[in-house]
Amino acid sequence: MLLLPPSHSTFTSLHSQKKELGNIEDGFRLCCTRSHLLIAASMVAVSQADTVVVGGSEGWRLGFNYTNWALQHGRFYINDKLVFKYDPPSNNTSPHDVYLLPNLWSYLTCDLKKATLLANATQGGGDGFEYVLNKWRLYYFACSVGNGSHCKDGMKFFAMPWPRWNS
């Protein structure tokens, strides 16, 4: 068997493979750096959170436009705590509850079939029911009373919490 010295093309091929590995390593370092930044940013977001009473002084009640309230409130941030305050059912008040709807279609049509009950009719009394916006995603909230009639009458809103960046 005759051994020949490596050709120029072999060295070129090895050099390009080494260069590709270097690019992969650089990409990995960049990815790790970005991951560390994301972790640090999420830690900052954990350290700062607001408590927001849904509807402000109006609370969670029929006859109030929560979509406008949410838009006027400004941004919600990850780990903000929403507080739903409503009177427990009585002869003078209508019962209310809080559901988390699974998607935009359910929100638009007030379809509560696949919604998750967050707070029943008695949980909004006193200090209210608290819900933390712990992820960067859309949250759709509604009242189910009257087979969705409260939702259809405007007792619903959505929130998209953003990361909180320190300046």
TIRO-2110 file (N, C-alpha, C; in Angstrom, 1 decimal):
// TIRO-2110
0.8, -1.2, 0.0, N, 1, A
0.0, 0.0, 0.0, CA, 1, A
0.9, 1.2, 0.0, C, 1, A
0.6, 2.1, -0.9, N, 2, A
1.4, 3.3, -1.1, CA, 2, A
0.7, 4.5, -0.4, C, 2, A
1.4, 5.2, 0.5, N, 3, A
0.8, 6.3, 1.2, CA, 3, A
1.3, 7.6, 0.5, C, 3, A
0.4, 8.4, 0.1, N, 4, A
0.7, 9.7, -0.5, CA, 4, A
0.5, 10.8, 0.5, C, 4, A
1.2, 11.9, 0.3, N, 5, A
1.0, 13.0, 1.2, CA, 5, A
-0.3, 13.7, 1.0, C, 5, A
-0.9, 14.3, 2.0, N, 6, A
-2.3, 14.9, 1.8, CA, 6, A
-2.2, 16.0, 0.7, C, 6, A
-3.2, 16.1, -0.1, N, 7, A
-3.3, 17.1, -1.1, CA, 7, A
-3.7, 18.4, -0.5, C, 7, A
-3.6, 19.5, -1.3, N, 8, A
-4.0, 20.8, -1.0, CA, 8, A
-5.5, 20.8, -0.7, C, 8, A
-6.3, 20.1, -1.4, N, 9, A
-7.8, 20.1, -1.2, CA, 9, A
-8.1, 19.5, 0.1, C, 9, A
-7.3, 18.5, 0.6, N, 10, A
-7.6, 17.9, 1.9, CA, 10, A
-7.4, 18.9, 3.0, C, 10, A
-6.3, 19.7, 2.9, N, 11, A
-6.0, 20.8, 3.9, CA, 11, A
-7.1, 21.9, 3.8, C, 11, A
-7.5, 22.2, 2.6, N, 12, A
-8.6, 23.2, 2.5, CA, 12, A
-9.9, 22.7, 3.1, C, 12, A
-10.2, 21.4, 2.9, N, 13, A
-11.4, 20.8, 3.5, CA, 13, A
-11.3, 20.8, 5.0, C, 13, A
-10.2, 20.4, 5.5, N, 14, A
-10.0, 20.4, 7.0, CA, 14, A
-10.1, 21.8, 7.6, C, 14, A
-9.5, 22.8, 6.9, N, 15, A
-9.6, 24.2, 7.3, CA, 15, A
-11.0, 24.7, 7.4, C, 15, A
-11.8, 24.3, 6.3, N, 16, A
-13.2, 24.8, 6.3, CA, 16, A
-14.0, 24.1, 7.4, C, 16, A
-13.7, 22.8, 7.7, N, 17, A
-14.4, 22.2, 8.8, CA, 17, A
-14.1, 22.8, 10.1, C, 17, A
-12.8, 23.1, 10.3, N, 18, A
-12.4, 23.8, 11.5, CA, 18, A
-13.1, 25.1, 11.7, C, 18, A
-13.2, 25.9, 10.6, N, 19, A
-13.9, 27.2, 10.6, CA, 19, A
-15.3, 27.0, 10.9, C, 19, A
-16.0, 26.0, 10.4, N, 20, A
-17.4, 25.7, 10.7, CA, 20, A
-17.6, 25.4, 12.2, C, 20, A
-16.7, 24.6, 12.7, N, 21, A
-16.7, 24.3, 14.1, CA, 21, A
-16.6, 25.6, 15.0, C, 21, A
-15.7, 26.4, 14.5, N, 22, A
-15.5, 27.7, 15.2, CA, 22, A
-16.8, 28.5, 15.2, C, 22, A
-17.5, 28.6, 14.0, N, 23, A
-18.7, 29.3, 13.9, CA, 23, A
-19.8, 28.7, 14.8, C, 23, A
-19.8, 27.4, 14.9, N, 24, A
-20.8, 26.7, 15.8, CA, 24, A
-20.5, 27.1, 17.2, C, 24, A
-19.2, 27.0, 17.6, N, 25, A
-18.8, 27.4, 19.0, CA, 25, A
-19.2, 28.9, 19.3, C, 25, A
-18.9, 29.8, 18.3, N, 26, A
-19.3, 31.2, 18.5, CA, 26, A
-20.8, 31.3, 18.7, C, 26, A
-21.6, 30.6, 17.9, N, 27, A
-23.0, 30.6, 18.0, CA, 27, A
-23.5, 30.1, 19.3, C, 27, A
-22.8, 29.0, 19.8, N, 28, A
-23.2, 28.4, 21.1, CA, 28, A
-22.9, 29.4, 22.2, C, 28, A
-21.7, 30.1, 22.1, N, 29, A
-21.4, 31.1, 23.1, CA, 29, A
-22.4, 32.2, 23.1, C, 29, A
-22.8, 32.7, 21.9, N, 30, A
-23.8, 33.7, 21.8, CA, 30, A
-25.2, 33.3, 22.4, C, 30, A
-25.5, 32.0, 22.0, N, 31, A
-26.8, 31.5, 22.6, CA, 31, A
-26.8, 31.4, 24.1, C, 31, A
-25.7, 31.0, 24.7, N, 32, A
-25.5, 30.9, 26.1, CA, 32, A
-25.6, 32.3, 26.7, C, 32, A
-24.9, 33.3, 26.1, N, 33, A
-25.0, 34.7, 26.6, CA, 33, A
-26.4, 35.2, 26.5, C, 33, A
-27.1, 34.9, 25.5, N, 34, A
-28.5, 35.4, 25.4, CA, 34, A
-29.4, 34.7, 26.4, C, 34, A
-29.1, 33.4, 26.7, N, 35, A
-29.9, 32.7, 27.7, CA, 35, A
-29.6, 33.3, 29.0, C, 35, A
-28.4, 33.6, 29.3, N, 36, A
-28.1, 34.2, 30.6, CA, 36, A
-28.7, 35.6, 30.7, C, 36, A
-28.8, 36.3, 29.6, N, 37, A
-29.5, 37.6, 29.7, CA, 37, A
-31.0, 37.4, 29.9, C, 37, A
-31.5, 36.4, 29.3, N, 38, A
-33.0, 36.2, 29.4, CA, 38, A
-33.3, 35.8, 30.9, C, 38, A
-32.4, 34.9, 31.4, N, 39, A
-32.6, 34.5, 32.8, CA, 39, A
-32.5, 35.7, 33.7, C, 39, A
-31.5, 36.5, 33.5, N, 40, A
-31.3, 37.7, 34.3, CA, 40, A
-32.5, 38.7, 34.2, C, 40, A
-33.0, 38.8, 33.0, N, 41, A
-34.2, 39.7, 32.7, CA, 41, A
-35.4, 39.1, 33.5, C, 41, A
-35.6, 37.8, 33.4, N, 42, A
-36.7, 37.3, 34.1, CA, 42, A
-36.6, 37.4, 35.6, C, 42, A
-35.3, 37.4, 36.1, N, 43, A
-35.2, 37.6, 37.5, CA, 43, A
-35.5, 39.0, 37.9, C, 43, A
-35.2, 40.0, 37.0, N, 44, A
-35.6, 41.3, 37.3, CA, 44, A
-37.1, 41.5, 37.3, C, 44, A
-37.7, 40.8, 36.3, N, 45, A
-39.2, 40.8, 36.3, CA, 45, A
-39.8, 40.2, 37.5, C, 45, A
-39.2, 39.2, 38.1, N, 46, A
-39.7, 38.6, 39.3, CA, 46, A
-39.6, 39.6, 40.5, C, 46, A
-38.6, 40.4, 40.5, N, 47, A
-38.4, 41.3, 41.6, CA, 47, A
-39.3, 42.5, 41.6, C, 47, A
-39.9, 42.8, 40.5, N, 48, A
-40.8, 43.9, 40.5, CA, 48, A
-42.1, 43.5, 39.9, C, 48, A
-43.2, 43.8, 40.6, N, 49, A
-44.5, 43.4, 40.2, CA, 49, A
-45.5, 44.4, 40.8, C, 49, A
-46.5, 44.7, 40.0, N, 50, A
-47.6, 45.6, 40.5, CA, 50, A
-48.8, 44.8, 40.8, C, 50, A
-49.6, 45.3, 41.7, N, 51, A
-50.9, 44.8, 42.1, CA, 51, A
-51.9, 45.7, 41.4, C, 51, A
-52.7, 45.1, 40.5, N, 52, A
-53.7, 45.9, 39.8, CA, 52, A
-55.1, 45.4, 40.1, C, 52, A
-56.0, 46.3, 40.6, N, 53, A
-57.4, 45.9, 40.8, CA, 53, A
-58.1, 46.1, 39.5, C, 53, A
-58.6, 45.0, 39.0, N, 54, A
-59.4, 44.9, 37.8, CA, 54, A
-60.6, 45.9, 37.8, C, 54, A
-60.6, 46.8, 36.9, N, 55, A
-61.7, 47.8, 36.9, CA, 55, A
-61.4, 49.0, 37.8, C, 55, A
-60.3, 49.0, 38.5, N, 56, A
-60.0, 50.1, 39.4, CA, 56, A
-61.0, 50.2, 40.5, C, 56, A
-61.5, 51.4, 40.8, N, 57, A
-62.4, 51.5, 41.9, CA, 57, A
-63.8, 50.9, 41.6, C, 57, A
-64.1, 50.6, 40.3, N, 58, A
-65.3, 50.0, 39.9, CA, 58, A
-65.4, 48.5, 40.3, C, 58, A
-64.2, 47.9, 40.3, N, 59, A
-64.2, 46.4, 40.6, CA, 59, A
-64.7, 45.6, 39.4, C, 59, A
-65.0, 44.4, 39.7, N, 60, A
-65.5, 43.4, 38.7, CA, 60, A
-67.0, 43.4, 38.8, C, 60, A
-67.7, 44.1, 37.9, N, 61, A
-69.2, 44.2, 38.0, CA, 61, A
-69.7, 44.3, 36.6, C, 61, A
-71.0, 44.1, 36.5, N, 62, A
-71.8, 44.3, 35.2, CA, 62, A
-71.9, 45.7, 34.9, C, 62, A
-71.9, 46.1, 33.6, N, 63, A
-72.1, 47.4, 33.1, CA, 63, A
-70.9, 48.3, 33.1, C, 63, A
-69.7, 47.7, 33.0, N, 64, A
-68.5, 48.4, 33.0, CA, 64, A
-67.7, 47.9, 31.8, C, 64, A
-67.0, 48.7, 31.0, N, 65, A
-66.3, 48.3, 29.8, CA, 65, A
-64.8, 47.9, 30.2, C, 65, A
-64.6, 46.7, 30.4, N, 66, A
-63.3, 46.2, 30.9, CA, 66, A
-62.2, 46.2, 29.8, C, 66, A
-62.7, 46.1, 28.5, N, 67, A
-61.7, 46.2, 27.4, CA, 67, A
-61.1, 47.6, 27.4, C, 67, A
-62.0, 48.6, 27.5, N, 68, A
-61.5, 50.0, 27.5, CA, 68, A
-60.6, 50.2, 28.7, C, 68, A
-61.0, 49.7, 29.9, N, 69, A
-60.2, 49.9, 31.1, CA, 69, A
-58.8, 49.3, 30.9, C, 69, A
-58.8, 48.1, 30.3, N, 70, A
-57.5, 47.4, 30.1, CA, 70, A
-56.6, 48.2, 29.2, C, 70, A
-57.2, 48.7, 28.1, N, 71, A
-56.4, 49.5, 27.2, CA, 71, A
-55.9, 50.8, 27.8, C, 71, A
-56.8, 51.5, 28.6, N, 72, A
-56.4, 52.7, 29.3, CA, 72, A
-55.4, 52.5, 30.4, C, 72, A
-55.5, 51.3, 31.0, N, 73, A
-54.6, 51.0, 32.2, CA, 73, A
-53.1, 51.1, 31.7, C, 73, A
-52.8, 50.8, 30.5, N, 74, A
-51.4, 50.8, 30.1, CA, 74, A
-50.9, 49.3, 30.0, C, 74, A
-49.6, 49.2, 30.0, N, 75, A
-49.1, 47.9, 29.9, CA, 75, A
-49.2, 47.1, 31.2, C, 75, A
-49.4, 45.8, 31.0, N, 76, A
-49.3, 44.8, 32.1, CA, 76, A
-47.9, 44.2, 32.0, C, 76, A
-47.4, 43.8, 33.1, N, 77, A
-46.0, 43.2, 33.1, CA, 77, A
-46.1, 41.8, 33.7, C, 77, A
-45.1, 41.0, 33.3, N, 78, A
-45.0, 39.6, 33.8, CA, 78, A
-44.9, 39.7, 35.3, C, 78, A
-45.6, 38.9, 36.0, N, 79, A
-45.7, 38.8, 37.5, CA, 79, A
-46.5, 39.9, 38.1, C, 79, A
-47.2, 40.7, 37.3, N, 80, A
-48.2, 41.6, 37.9, CA, 80, A
-49.3, 40.7, 38.5, C, 80, A
-49.9, 41.2, 39.5, N, 81, A
-51.0, 40.5, 40.2, CA, 81, A
-52.3, 41.2, 39.9, C, 81, A
-53.2, 40.5, 39.3, N, 82, A
-54.6, 41.1, 39.0, CA, 82, A
-55.4, 40.7, 40.2, C, 82, A
-56.2, 41.7, 40.7, N, 83, A
-57.1, 41.4, 41.8, CA, 83, A
-58.5, 41.7, 41.3, C, 83, A
-59.3, 40.6, 41.4, N, 84, A
-60.8, 40.7, 41.0, CA, 84, A
-61.6, 40.9, 42.2, C, 84, A
-62.2, 42.1, 42.4, N, 85, A
-63.0, 42.3, 43.6, CA, 85, A
-64.5, 42.4, 43.1, C, 85, A
-65.3, 41.6, 43.8, N, 86, A
-66.8, 41.7, 43.5, CA, 86, A
-67.5, 41.2, 44.7, C, 86, A
-68.7, 41.8, 44.9, N, 87, A
-69.5, 41.4, 46.0, CA, 87, A
-70.0, 40.0, 45.9, C, 87, A
-70.1, 39.3, 47.0, N, 88, A
-70.7, 38.0, 47.0, CA, 88, A
-72.2, 38.1, 46.6, C, 88, A
-72.8, 37.0, 46.1, N, 89, A
-74.2, 37.1, 45.7, CA, 89, A
-75.1, 37.4, 46.9, C, 89, A
-76.1, 38.2, 46.6, N, 90, A
-77.1, 38.5, 47.6, CA, 90, A
-78.4, 38.9, 46.9, C, 90, A
-79.4, 39.3, 47.7, N, 91, A
-80.6, 39.8, 47.1, CA, 91, A
-80.5, 41.0, 46.3, C, 91, A
-79.4, 41.8, 46.6, N, 92, A
-79.2, 43.1, 45.9, CA, 92, A
-78.1, 43.0, 44.8, C, 92, A
-77.3, 42.0, 44.8, N, 93, A
-76.3, 41.9, 43.8, CA, 93, A
-76.3, 40.6, 43.0, C, 93, A
-75.9, 40.8, 41.7, N, 94, A
-75.8, 39.6, 40.9, CA, 94, A
-74.5, 38.9, 41.2, C, 94, A
-74.5, 37.5, 41.1, N, 95, A
-73.3, 36.8, 41.3, CA, 95, A
-72.3, 37.0, 40.1, C, 95, A
-71.0, 36.9, 40.4, N, 96, A
-70.0, 37.0, 39.4, CA, 96, A
-69.0, 35.9, 39.6, C, 96, A
-68.2, 35.6, 38.6, N, 97, A
-67.1, 34.7, 38.7, CA, 97, A
-66.0, 35.1, 37.8, C, 97, A
-64.9, 34.4, 37.7, N, 98, A
-63.8, 34.7, 36.8, CA, 98, A
-63.3, 33.5, 36.2, C, 98, A
-63.4, 33.5, 34.8, N, 99, A
-62.9, 32.4, 34.0, CA, 99, A
-61.7, 32.8, 33.2, C, 99, A
-60.8, 31.9, 32.9, N, 100, A
-59.7, 32.1, 32.0, CA, 100, A
-60.1, 31.4, 30.7, C, 100, A
-60.2, 32.1, 29.6, N, 101, A
-60.7, 31.5, 28.3, CA, 101, A
-59.4, 31.1, 27.6, C, 101, A
-59.6, 30.0, 26.8, N, 102, A
-58.4, 29.4, 26.2, CA, 102, A
-57.8, 30.1, 25.0, C, 102, A
-58.6, 30.9, 24.3, N, 103, A
-58.2, 31.5, 23.0, CA, 103, A
-59.0, 32.7, 22.6, C, 103, A
-58.6, 33.3, 21.6, N, 104, A
-59.3, 34.6, 21.1, CA, 104, A
-60.7, 34.3, 20.6, C, 104, A
-60.9, 33.1, 20.0, N, 105, A
-62.3, 32.8, 19.5, CA, 105, A
-63.2, 32.7, 20.7, C, 105, A
-62.8, 32.0, 21.7, N, 106, A
-63.6, 31.9, 22.9, CA, 106, A
-63.9, 33.2, 23.5, C, 106, A
-62.9, 34.1, 23.5, N, 107, A
-63.1, 35.4, 24.0, CA, 107, A
-64.1, 36.2, 23.2, C, 107, A
-63.9, 36.2, 21.9, N, 108, A
-64.8, 37.0, 21.0, CA, 108, A
-66.3, 36.5, 21.1, C, 108, A
-66.4, 35.2, 21.2, N, 109, A
-67.8, 34.6, 21.1, CA, 109, A
-68.4, 34.3, 22.5, C, 109, A
-67.6, 34.6, 23.6, N, 110, A
-68.0, 34.3, 24.9, CA, 110, A
-68.3, 32.8, 25.1, C, 110, A
-67.6, 32.0, 24.4, N, 111, A
-67.7, 30.5, 24.5, CA, 111, A
-66.9, 30.0, 25.7, C, 111, A
-67.6, 29.6, 26.8, N, 112, A
-66.9, 29.2, 28.0, CA, 112, A
-66.8, 27.7, 28.2, C, 112, A
-67.1, 27.0, 27.1, N, 113, A
-67.0, 25.5, 27.3, CA, 113, A
-65.7, 25.0, 27.7, C, 113, A
-64.6, 25.5, 27.2, N, 114, A
-63.3, 25.0, 27.5, CA, 114, A
-62.5, 26.0, 28.4, C, 114, A
-63.2, 26.9, 29.0, N, 115, A
-62.6, 27.9, 29.9, CA, 115, A
-62.3, 27.2, 31.3, C, 115, A
-61.4, 27.8, 32.0, N, 116, A
-61.0, 27.3, 33.3, CA, 116, A
-61.6, 28.3, 34.4, C, 116, A
-62.3, 27.8, 35.4, N, 117, A
-62.8, 28.6, 36.5, CA, 117, A
-61.6, 29.0, 37.4, C, 117, A
-61.4, 30.3, 37.5, N, 118, A
-60.4, 30.8, 38.4, CA, 118, A
-60.9, 31.2, 39.8, C, 118, A
-62.1, 31.8, 39.8, N, 119, A
-62.7, 32.2, 41.1, CA, 119, A
-64.2, 32.1, 41.0, C, 119, A
-64.8, 31.5, 42.0, N, 120, A
-66.3, 31.3, 42.0, CA, 120, A
-67.0, 32.6, 42.5, C, 120, A
-68.3, 32.5, 42.7, N, 121, A
-69.1, 33.7, 43.1, CA, 121, A
-68.7, 34.2, 44.4, C, 121, A
-68.1, 33.4, 45.3, N, 122, A
-67.8, 34.0, 46.7, CA, 122, A
-66.4, 34.4, 46.8, C, 122, A
-65.5, 34.1, 45.9, N, 123, A
-64.1, 34.3, 46.1, CA, 123, A
-63.7, 35.8, 45.8, C, 123, A
-64.6, 36.6, 45.3, N, 124, A
-64.2, 38.0, 45.0, CA, 124, A
-64.5, 39.0, 46.1, C, 124, A
-65.1, 38.5, 47.2, N, 125, A
-65.4, 39.4, 48.3, CA, 125, A
-64.2, 39.7, 49.1, C, 125, A
-64.3, 40.7, 50.0, N, 126, A
-63.2, 41.1, 50.9, CA, 126, A
-62.0, 41.7, 50.1, C, 126, A
-60.9, 41.1, 50.2, N, 127, A
-59.7, 41.6, 49.5, CA, 127, A
-59.7, 41.1, 48.0, C, 127, A
-60.6, 40.3, 47.6, N, 128, A
-60.7, 39.9, 46.2, CA, 128, A
-59.9, 38.6, 45.9, C, 128, A
-60.0, 38.2, 44.7, N, 129, A
-59.3, 37.1, 44.2, CA, 129, A
-58.1, 37.5, 43.4, C, 129, A
-56.9, 36.9, 43.6, N, 130, A
-55.7, 37.4, 43.0, CA, 130, A
-55.3, 36.3, 41.9, C, 130, A
-54.8, 36.9, 40.8, N, 131, A
-54.3, 36.0, 39.7, CA, 131, A
-53.0, 36.7, 39.2, C, 131, A
-51.9, 35.9, 39.1, N, 132, A
-50.6, 36.4, 38.7, CA, 132, A
-50.4, 36.1, 37.2, C, 132, A
-50.0, 37.2, 36.5, N, 133, A
-49.7, 37.0, 35.0, CA, 133, A
-48.2, 36.5, 35.0, C, 133, A
-48.0, 35.2, 35.0, N, 134, A
-46.7, 34.7, 35.2, CA, 134, A
-46.0, 34.3, 33.9, C, 134, A
-46.6, 34.5, 32.8, N, 135, A
-46.0, 34.2, 31.5, CA, 135, A
-46.2, 35.3, 30.5, C, 135, A
-45.3, 35.3, 29.5, N, 136, A
-45.5, 36.2, 28.4, CA, 136, A
-46.5, 35.5, 27.4, C, 136, A
-47.7, 35.8, 27.5, N, 137, A
-48.8, 35.2, 26.6, CA, 137, A
-50.0, 36.0, 26.8, C, 137, A
-51.0, 35.8, 25.9, N, 138, A
-52.3, 36.5, 26.1, CA, 138, A
-53.1, 35.8, 27.1, C, 138, A
-53.8, 36.5, 28.0, N, 139, A
-54.7, 36.0, 28.9, CA, 139, A
-56.1, 36.6, 28.6, C, 139, A
-57.1, 35.8, 28.6, N, 140, A
-58.5, 36.2, 28.3, CA, 140, A
-59.3, 35.9, 29.5, C, 140, A
-59.9, 36.9, 30.1, N, 141, A
-60.7, 36.7, 31.3, CA, 141, A
-62.2, 37.1, 31.0, C, 141, A
-63.1, 36.4, 31.7, N, 142, A
-64.6, 36.7, 31.5, CA, 142, A
-65.4, 36.2, 32.6, C, 142, A
-66.6, 36.7, 32.8, N, 143, A
-67.5, 36.3, 33.7, CA, 143, A
-68.5, 35.3, 33.0, C, 143, A
-68.9, 34.2, 33.6, N, 144, A
-69.7, 33.2, 32.9, CA, 144, A
-71.2, 33.3, 33.3, C, 144, A
-71.5, 34.2, 34.2, N, 145, A
-72.9, 34.2, 34.8, CA, 145, A
-73.9, 34.4, 33.6, C, 145, A
-75.0, 33.8, 33.8, N, 146, A
-76.1, 33.9, 32.8, CA, 146, A
-75.8, 33.2, 31.5, C, 146, A
-75.1, 32.0, 31.6, N, 147, A
-74.7, 31.3, 30.4, CA, 147, A
-73.8, 32.2, 29.4, C, 147, A
-73.0, 33.0, 30.0, N, 148, A
-72.1, 33.9, 29.2, CA, 148, A
-72.7, 35.3, 28.9, C, 148, A
-73.9, 35.6, 29.5, N, 149, A
-74.5, 36.9, 29.2, CA, 149, A
-73.7, 38.0, 29.8, C, 149, A
-73.1, 37.8, 30.9, N, 150, A
-72.3, 38.9, 31.5, CA, 150, A
-71.1, 39.1, 30.6, C, 150, A
-70.5, 38.1, 30.1, N, 151, A
-69.4, 38.2, 29.1, CA, 151, A
-69.8, 39.0, 27.9, C, 151, A
-70.9, 38.6, 27.3, N, 152, A
-71.5, 39.3, 26.1, CA, 152, A
-71.8, 40.7, 26.4, C, 152, A
-72.1, 41.0, 27.7, N, 153, A
-72.4, 42.4, 28.1, CA, 153, A
-71.2, 43.2, 28.4, C, 153, A
-70.0, 42.7, 28.2, N, 154, A
-68.8, 43.4, 28.4, CA, 154, A
-67.9, 43.0, 29.6, C, 154, A
-68.3, 42.0, 30.3, N, 155, A
-67.6, 41.6, 31.5, CA, 155, A
-66.5, 40.7, 31.1, C, 155, A
-65.5, 41.2, 30.3, N, 156, A
-64.4, 40.5, 29.8, CA, 156, A
-63.3, 41.4, 29.5, C, 156, A
-62.1, 40.9, 29.5, N, 157, A
-60.9, 41.7, 29.0, CA, 157, A
-59.8, 40.8, 28.7, C, 157, A
-58.8, 41.3, 28.0, N, 158, A
-57.6, 40.5, 27.8, CA, 158, A
-56.4, 41.3, 28.3, C, 158, A
-55.3, 40.6, 28.6, N, 159, A
-54.1, 41.2, 29.0, CA, 159, A
-52.9, 40.5, 28.4, C, 159, A
-51.9, 41.2, 28.0, N, 160, A
-50.7, 40.7, 27.4, CA, 160, A
-49.5, 41.2, 28.3, C, 160, A
-49.0, 40.5, 29.3, N, 161, A
-47.9, 41.0, 30.1, CA, 161, A
-46.6, 41.0, 29.4, C, 161, A
-45.8, 42.1, 29.6, N, 162, A
-44.5, 42.3, 28.9, CA, 162, A
-43.4, 42.1, 30.0, C, 162, A
-42.2, 41.8, 29.6, N, 163, A
-41.1, 41.7, 30.5, CA, 163, A
-40.9, 43.2, 31.0, C, 163, A
-40.4, 43.3, 32.2, N, 164, A
-40.1, 44.6, 32.8, CA, 164, A
-38.6, 44.7, 32.8, C, 164, A
-38.1, 45.7, 32.1, N, 165, A
-36.7, 46.0, 32.0, CA, 165, A
-36.3, 47.2, 32.9, C, 165, A
-35.2, 47.0, 33.6, N, 166, A
-34.7, 48.1, 34.4, CA, 166, A
-34.0, 49.1, 33.5, C, 166, A
-34.1, 50.3, 33.7, N, 167, A
-33.4, 51.3, 32.9, CA, 167, A
-32.3, 51.9, 33.6, C, 167, A
END
